[in-house]
Amino acid sequence: MGRVVCLFRRIREAWDRSRTARRTEQGKEGKAGVGSRSHNLFEAAAAYVSACVDDDQDGIDEAAGRVSPEALSFGVNELACRAVIALARERDERLRDVARALLGLPAS
């Protein structure tokens, strides 16, 4: 569970930094939303998780700034679910056993 807590802490911290950066950029543009574009939350989640694995703080910040923290959290959760399903199928194991193994927990 420690890794999950750490991941969500990093999401929150990255969001705070990106929110500050967006406010600064909006102040420079004079109008809120000028030049902004919507991003796919699954692309943002994939980029965020990949950057976390690589310990790439710039990549983490950039990905977290693409979508709202709620959307990023949903995307990361969906990615985790799909990864556990794929690994369970590949290993021919139960979902719970694969999830616990990924978190370093003993088998139930």
N, C-alpha and C positions, 0 to 999 in steps of 0.2 A: 504494500500500500504506500510505502514511502516514495516510490518512483511516481506514482499517480499524483500524490500531493505535490511533489516537486514540479511535475509537469504543469499542473494548474496554477501553482505559484508563479512559474515562469510565464504562463499565458497572461496572468494578471499584471505582472511587472512590465511585460512587453507592451501590453495594451496601454498602460499608463504612459509609457514613453512615446508610443505612437500617437496617442491623443494629444500630448503636449506638442509634438512635432506638427500635427495637423492644424492645431490652433495657431501655431507660428506661421505656417504656410498660408492659412486662410487670412491672417492679418496682413500678410504681404500682398495677397491678391486683391484685397479690398472687399471681396464678396465671398460668403461661405459657399462651398460646393463648386466653385469655378475650377474647371480643369480636373475634377474628380471623375472617376469612372467606377462602375460597380465591378466587383470581382466575384468569381465563383468560389463559394465557401469551401468546396471540396479541393479545389486547387490550392487555396490558402492553407487548408489543413494539411495537405500533403507536403507543401513547402515548409510549413511550420515544423512538422514532425521530422522531416528530413534534416532541417537545420538543427533541431534539438539533438538528433543522433550525432551529427557532425560537430556539435558544440560551436556552431556558427552564430554568434550573437547578432551580427548584421542581418543575416538571413532570417533569424527569429523575429527581429524587430520589423523587418520589411513584410514578412508574411502576416504578422499580427496586426499590422496597420491596414491590411487589405479589407478586412471585414470586422464587424462588431465582435466583442469578446464572446457574446452568446453564440453567434454564428460559428466562430472559431471553435468554441467548446463542443458544439454539436458536430462539427465536421471531424474533429479529433476523435470524438466518441464513435462516430460512424466508421471511421478508419480503423479504430481499435476492434470494433465488432467484426468488421469484414476480415481483418487480419486473423483474428482468433478462429473464425469460421474456416478460412482457407487453410490455416495450419492444422486444425482438427481434421479436416477432410484428408489433407495430405498425409497426416500421421495415423489416420484411422483411430483417433482417440476422442474422448468426450470433450465437449467445449469447456466445461468447468476445469477439467484436468489440464488442458492446454493453457487456459487463462492463469491458473494458479502457478503453473510451471514458468510462464513468462514473467510473473511477478516474484519468482523465487520463493514461493510458498510451498509447504509440504502438500503432498497429495491428500485429498479428502477421503 
